[in-house]
Amino acid sequence: MLIRKPAPPALPPDEQRLNTLLTAFEENLRREIFFIRRKEADNLLELLPAQGDLIVAISEIVERIELPEPRATALRKRLAAADALREANRAEADRVTEEMRSELEEMNLARQRIRQARHISKSIYSEPPASRLNGFA
């Protein structure tokens, strides 16, 4: 004779939807950091509006749903963890943005030096020899 475990009690539809939305939000937070670290702005820009929609939907459900205390505590912990992850993603995005800004400044300085070297190179060969030696004496 087989002994079966009792099935966990089914969650009300709003709780199921909240759980599904929160799970999707948490997965997208992990995708965000992946895209941020790989500097894939296009993918990140596609993901952010979906994250905004998920936040709105989760907020609406949380406002109208009544949860028993153990589930409410678990939900608050999940939301706090998601918020901390979102804050970490923001800090990482700021760091990567600053790093990219620094790289861009270095590239601009290098481009200016190249432009100056070209100008000097062109002007040295276009001036007559006597005028080049005037400043050295």
C-alpha positions, 0 to 999 in steps of 0.5 A: 500500500502506498502512502501519499504525502498530503498535497500542500494546501492550494494558495488563493489565486491572488497569492499564487499570482503574487508568488509568480510575479515575485519569482519573475521579478527576482529572476529579472533582477539576476538578469539585470546584473548579468546585463550590467556586468557584460555592458549589454545596454540594449538587453538591459533597456528591454528588461527595465520596463518589464521590471517596472510593470512587475513592481506595479503589479506586485504593489497592487496585489500586496495592497489588497491582499490579506496574508496570515502572519507567517506568509506575510513575514515570508513575503516581507523577507522576500521583498526586502531581499529583492529590494537589496538586490535591486539596490546592489544592481543600481550600485553596480550600474553606477560603478560600470557607468563610471568605469565606462565614463573613465574609459571614454575620457581616456579615449578622448584624450588619446584622440586629441593627442593623435590629432595634435601629433598629426598636426605637428607632423603636417606642419613640420614637413610643410614649413621651409627648413629655415623656419623650423630651425629658428626656434632652436637657436 
